[in-house]
Amino acid sequence: MALITGGTSGIGLAVAERLLHEGAKVVIAGRNRERGNAALEKLNQISPHVKFLSVDVSKRIEVEPMVKETVSSFGKLDFAFNNAGNAEGTPALTHEFSEEDFDHMMGSTIKGVWLCMKYELQAMLAHGGGAIVNTSSLDALICSAYTTAYAAGKSGILALTRGVSQEYGNKGIRVNAITPGAIRTPMMERKFENLTAEQSNLLEEKYNSLNALGRMGTSSEAADVVTWLFSNESTFVTGQNIIVDGGVSVVTK
């Protein structure tokens, strides 16, 4: 049984597809009902054992019922992929960033993951353990100008992952993180919208030139890492951050 936030598109949806093919029962959660229903229709072609919940992970009054409904629907919670996040918005210098925008950014990054883990851990403790994977971002490691609030939230997710892994490892719960680089998700594709063909080509060339492999990654490639972290092949792996970036973090140019 798996719960995936940010499960209606991109990496989250790819993980849902993989787990359903392997026989798991899955709940996907996201804020956008239209996108969620479209994802549910697609996933139902793989398995009937899937459910969509409309949830804002920055709100306790929505997160707690989400986990409870997941357990009541499918009996227990074995795997949780805390993937919801928001990298979109208007970039700004720190002194120009509003308090409202900062609070929103923290809510959709670190607070959202903390709230989800709070209730996921309770569910896992009640049924003998489980595995959690949190999504950070390359911005947490290589912070660029104009993205400091987002980078701070994603950096906090790595700290949460390490700390919680130490608290619950002897209780049968493993907690890890992935740090994706440039992955071709719908969120990434929206960066190309409203660009001219020349601008789009230049942006893609920029992303391709940043890493050792010379291309952007796919949602499926990131999903491979997440599902491995859930599998019996990674039972001695916890508290780790797996960087899925095509080598960006080690390239110096």
Summary of the structure (lengths in Angstrom):
residues: 253
radius of gyration: 17.7
end to end distance: 43.7
largest distance: 55.1
contacts: 859
relative contact order: 0.14
helix: 53%
strand: 16%
